[in-house]
Amino acid sequence: ALLLALLATHLIIYLARWLKIIDSPGVRKIHDAPVPRLGGLALALPALVMSICVLALDNSIGQSFRGIGRQGNLAQRVGHSAREALSIPARVVEAQAAVRHRLNRQPVLLLDE
């Protein structure tokens, strides 16, 4: 994934400049020269490729990875169903999670957007 990210970074920078997807300097900006705006893609794309490769493995690592995905999907569905049954808006759930995080230093888990 690291090698893919290093290669993707240079390709994405070139692509962003070629497509003119850049952030120009301004009063509220900290950079002095135009900066490509697709930087996150250079990290997300290799991570996605490696995740697909791991999912394709037919061994214990691939099975564990698929199990984690199923558990995350289940947690998201349960959270969504509970919120729908109680007619709680997503903003309320997210605000409660943020307050809980500030008071207890617990991680904020947003199940649905």
Backbone as JSON, one array per atom type, in Angstrom:
{
  "sequence": "ALLLALLATHLIIYLARWLKIIDSPGVRKIHDAPVPRLGGLALALPALVMSICVLALDNSIGQSFRGIGRQGNLAQRVGHSAREALSIPARVVEAQAAVRHRLNRQPVLLLDE",
  "N": [[0.83, -1.19, 0.0], [2.0, 1.19, 0.71], [3.9, 1.65, -1.34], [2.16, 1.85, -3.52], [0.77, 4.16, -2.73], [2.82, 6.06, -2.79], [3.44, 6.08, -5.55], [0.92, 6.75, -6.56], [0.57, 9.3, -5.53], [2.23, 11.03, -7.05], [1.09, 10.65, -9.57], [-1.54, 11.55, -9.13], [-1.13, 14.22, -8.44], [-0.14, 15.19, -10.89], [-2.4, 14.66, -12.49], [-4.35, 16.28, -11.24], [-3.32, 18.83, -11.71], [-3.39, 18.84, -14.5], [-6.12, 18.63, -14.99], [-6.85, 20.96, -13.87], [-7.67, 21.13, -11.19], [-7.19, 22.71, -8.69], [-6.15, 24.49, -5.73], [-6.13, 27.79, -5.29], [-3.89, 30.32, -4.0], [-4.87, 32.59, -1.4], [-6.38, 35.16, 0.68], [-7.29, 33.85, 3.0], [-5.83, 31.54, 2.94], [-3.05, 29.34, 3.56], [-1.02, 28.66, 1.89], [1.4, 29.61, -0.63], [1.53, 29.13, -3.31], [-0.3, 27.66, -6.09], [-2.07, 24.69, -5.18], [-2.59, 21.22, -5.67], [-5.86, 19.72, -5.39], [-6.6, 17.08, -4.94], [-5.41, 15.45, -3.05], [-6.2, 13.62, -1.01], [-7.19, 11.51, -2.45], [-4.94, 10.22, -3.35], [-4.17, 8.73, -1.18], [-6.46, 7.32, -0.43], [-7.15, 5.75, -2.65], [-5.01, 3.73, -3.03], [-5.4, 2.43, -0.55], [-7.96, 1.39, -0.88], [-7.53, -0.35, -3.05], [-5.72, -2.19, -1.88], [-7.37, -3.18, 0.14], [-9.32, -4.52, -1.35], [-7.71, -6.47, -2.48], [-6.96, -7.92, -0.17], [-9.47, -8.82, 0.64], [-9.92, -10.63, -1.37], [-8.25, -12.71, -0.75], [-8.03, -16.13, 0.08], [-7.76, -17.17, 2.75], [-7.03, -17.28, 6.31], [-6.61, -14.59, 6.95], [-8.02, -13.15, 4.97], [-10.59, -14.13, 5.54], [-10.97, -13.13, 8.15], [-10.92, -10.39, 7.64], [-13.18, -10.11, 6.01], [-15.09, -10.82, 7.91], [-14.93, -8.71, 9.73], [-15.92, -6.67, 8.13], [-18.58, -7.58, 7.77], [-19.52, -7.4, 10.4], [-19.35, -4.64, 10.86], [-21.2, -3.75, 8.97], [-23.52, -4.89, 10.01], [-23.7, -3.51, 12.48], [-24.14, -0.93, 11.54], [-26.63, -1.24, 10.26], [-28.29, -2.0, 12.42], [-28.12, 0.28, 14.05], [-29.23, 2.18, 12.3], [-31.82, 1.11, 11.96], [-32.82, 1.25, 14.59], [-32.79, 4.0, 15.01], [-34.62, 4.8, 13.04], [-36.93, 3.48, 13.96], [-37.42, 4.82, 16.32], [-37.72, 7.33, 15.4], [-35.68, 9.29, 15.45], [-33.83, 12.07, 14.55], [-30.84, 12.17, 12.53], [-29.04, 14.2, 13.16], [-29.5, 14.67, 15.86], [-28.63, 12.3, 17.07], [-25.91, 12.39, 16.39], [-25.15, 14.73, 17.73], [-25.57, 13.96, 20.38], [-23.63, 11.95, 20.56], [-21.32, 13.48, 20.24], [-21.4, 15.09, 22.55], [-21.25, 13.11, 24.52], [-18.71, 12.2, 23.97], [-17.16, 14.46, 24.67], [-17.69, 14.65, 27.42], [-17.01, 12.14, 28.54], [-14.76, 11.3, 27.27], [-15.04, 9.33, 25.36], [-14.88, 7.44, 22.33], [-16.3, 8.78, 19.34], [-18.82, 7.33, 17.58], [-20.24, 7.28, 14.59], [-22.9, 5.93, 13.07], [-24.46, 6.15, 10.79], [-24.94, 8.21, 7.97]],
  "CA": [[0.0, 0.0, 0.0], [2.89, 2.35, 0.76], [4.43, 1.89, -2.68], [1.06, 2.35, -4.34], [0.5, 5.54, -2.31], [3.89, 6.92, -3.31], [3.24, 6.22, -6.99], [-0.35, 7.44, -6.8], [0.72, 10.71, -5.18], [2.77, 11.76, -8.2], [0.1, 10.6, -10.65], [-2.69, 12.38, -8.76], [-0.69, 15.62, -8.56], [-0.12, 15.5, -12.32], [-3.78, 14.66, -12.97], [-5.04, 17.45, -10.7], [-2.85, 20.02, -12.43], [-3.84, 18.73, -15.88], [-7.56, 18.92, -14.98], [-6.98, 22.27, -13.21], [-8.35, 20.98, -9.9], [-6.18, 23.24, -7.78], [-6.57, 25.49, -4.76], [-5.29, 28.98, -5.48], [-3.63, 31.06, -2.76], [-5.75, 33.72, -1.13], [-6.24, 35.8, 1.98], [-7.52, 32.87, 4.07], [-5.06, 30.34, 2.64], [-1.71, 29.38, 4.13], [-0.02, 28.36, 0.87], [1.78, 30.73, -1.49], [1.43, 28.71, -4.7], [-1.44, 26.76, -6.3], [-1.88, 23.35, -4.62], [-3.6, 20.27, -6.15], [-6.89, 19.44, -4.38], [-6.96, 15.66, -4.92], [-4.42, 14.75, -2.23], [-6.79, 12.5, -0.28], [-7.36, 10.41, -3.38], [-3.66, 9.51, -3.43], [-4.11, 7.8, -0.05], [-7.66, 6.49, -0.4], [-7.14, 4.79, -3.76], [-4.21, 2.55, -2.68], [-6.03, 1.71, 0.56], [-9.07, 0.65, -1.47], [-6.96, -1.44, -3.85], [-5.19, -3.21, -0.97], [-8.51, -3.81, 0.82], [-9.91, -5.47, -2.29], [-6.77, -7.6, -2.58], [-7.07, -8.71, 1.06], [-10.77, -9.49, 0.59], [-9.83, -11.72, -2.34], [-7.46, -13.81, -0.19], [-8.82, -17.25, 0.58], [-7.09, -17.72, 3.92], [-7.57, -16.75, 7.56], [-6.57, -13.12, 6.92], [-9.15, -12.72, 4.17], [-11.82, -14.44, 6.27], [-11.08, -12.18, 9.26], [-11.23, -9.09, 7.07], [-14.59, -10.15, 5.6], [-15.89, -10.84, 9.13], [-14.97, -7.33, 10.26], [-16.85, -5.93, 7.27], [-19.95, -7.99, 8.08], [-19.89, -6.85, 11.71], [-19.57, -3.2, 10.68], [-22.46, -3.61, 8.25], [-24.58, -5.21, 10.96], [-23.81, -2.4, 13.43], [-24.75, 0.2, 10.84], [-28.05, -1.53, 10.04], [-28.99, -1.96, 13.71], [-28.21, 1.69, 14.44], [-30.18, 2.85, 11.41], [-33.17, 0.6, 12.28], [-33.24, 1.8, 15.89], [-33.07, 5.42, 14.82], [-35.86, 4.89, 12.28], [-38.06, 3.05, 14.8], [-37.66, 5.85, 17.33], [-37.86, 8.6, 14.68], [-34.67, 10.23, 15.95], [-33.03, 12.63, 13.45], [-29.41, 11.86, 12.57], [-28.33, 15.3, 13.83], [-29.63, 14.5, 17.32], [-27.75, 11.19, 17.44], [-24.54, 12.87, 16.28], [-24.93, 15.7, 18.81], [-25.44, 13.18, 21.61], [-22.34, 11.28, 20.52], [-20.29, 14.5, 20.47], [-21.45, 15.46, 23.97], [-20.73, 11.96, 25.26], [-17.26, 12.19, 23.77], [-16.56, 15.55, 25.45], [-17.83, 14.39, 28.85], [-16.4, 10.89, 28.99], [-13.61, 10.99, 26.43], [-15.33, 8.11, 24.62], [-14.83, 7.69, 20.88], [-17.57, 9.09, 18.69], [-19.11, 6.37, 16.52], [-21.39, 7.68, 13.79], [-23.27, 4.72, 12.34], [-25.15, 6.4, 9.54], [-24.94, 9.62, 7.58]],
  "C": [[0.88, 1.26, 0.0], [3.44, 2.67, -0.63], [3.35, 2.41, -3.63], [0.75, 3.81, -4.01], [1.56, 6.49, -2.85], [3.74, 7.14, -4.81], [1.98, 7.03, -7.29], [-0.23, 8.93, -6.52], [1.21, 11.52, -6.38], [1.77, 11.77, -9.36], [-1.09, 11.52, -10.37], [-2.33, 13.86, -8.86], [-0.69, 16.05, -10.02], [-1.54, 15.61, -12.87], [-4.53, 15.9, -12.5], [-4.6, 18.73, -11.42], [-3.35, 20.03, -13.87], [-5.33, 19.08, -15.99], [-7.89, 20.27, -14.33], [-7.86, 22.19, -11.95], [-7.34, 21.4, -8.83], [-6.81, 24.27, -6.84], [-5.61, 26.67, -4.88], [-5.06, 29.69, -4.16], [-4.57, 32.24, -2.62], [-5.52, 34.25, 0.26], [-6.36, 34.79, 3.11], [-6.73, 31.58, 3.87], [-3.65, 30.47, 3.22], [-0.63, 29.1, 3.09], [0.19, 29.56, -0.05], [1.64, 30.42, -2.97], [0.2, 27.82, -4.86], [-1.11, 25.34, -5.86], [-2.97, 22.43, -5.18], [-4.57, 19.89, -5.04], [-7.27, 17.98, -4.29], [-6.03, 14.84, -4.05], [-4.98, 13.54, -1.49], [-6.98, 11.28, -1.16], [-6.09, 9.58, -3.5], [-3.48, 8.53, -2.28], [-5.29, 6.84, -0.05], [-7.64, 5.41, -1.48], [-6.26, 3.57, -3.46], [-4.8, 1.75, -1.52], [-7.19, 0.86, 0.05], [-8.57, -0.55, -2.26], [-6.44, -2.55, -2.94], [-6.31, -3.9, -0.21], [-9.17, -4.84, -0.08], [-9.02, -6.69, -2.44], [-6.87, -8.5, -1.35], [-8.39, -9.46, 1.09], [-10.74, -10.7, -0.34], [-9.03, -12.91, -1.8], [-8.38, -14.89, 0.36], [-8.06, -17.94, 1.71], [-7.66, -17.06, 5.17], [-7.58, -15.22, 7.59], [-7.76, -12.58, 6.14], [-10.47, -12.97, 4.87], [-12.03, -13.46, 7.42], [-11.5, -10.81, 8.75], [-12.7, -9.03, 6.63], [-15.5, -10.15, 6.82], [-16.02, -9.47, 9.75], [-15.95, -6.5, 9.44], [-18.3, -6.28, 7.55], [-20.41, -7.41, 9.41], [-20.16, -5.35, 11.62], [-20.88, -2.93, 9.97], [-23.63, -3.87, 9.17], [-24.79, -4.06, 11.95], [-24.47, -1.19, 12.79], [-26.24, -0.03, 10.64], [-28.85, -1.47, 11.33], [-29.17, -0.52, 14.16], [-29.24, 2.44, 13.6], [-31.61, 2.41, 11.74], [-33.68, 1.18, 13.58], [-33.6, 3.27, 15.75], [-34.38, 5.63, 14.06], [-37.07, 4.54, 13.14], [-38.42, 4.12, 15.82], [-37.86, 7.23, 16.72], [-36.92, 9.68, 15.21], [-33.88, 10.76, 14.75], [-31.54, 12.33, 13.64], [-28.63, 12.95, 13.31], [-28.38, 15.17, 15.34], [-28.69, 13.41, 17.8], [-26.3, 11.65, 17.42], [-24.21, 13.87, 17.38], [-24.76, 14.98, 20.14], [-24.08, 12.5, 21.67], [-21.21, 12.27, 20.79], [-20.24, 14.92, 21.93], [-20.87, 14.34, 24.83], [-19.21, 11.89, 25.15], [-16.58, 13.26, 24.63], [-16.61, 15.25, 26.94], [-17.02, 13.19, 29.32], [-15.14, 10.51, 28.23], [-13.8, 9.64, 25.73], [-15.27, 8.42, 23.13], [-16.23, 7.92, 20.33], [-17.74, 8.11, 17.54], [-20.38, 6.81, 15.81], [-21.73, 6.52, 12.87], [-23.89, 4.99, 10.99], [-25.1, 7.89, 9.23], [-26.02, 9.88, 6.58]]
}
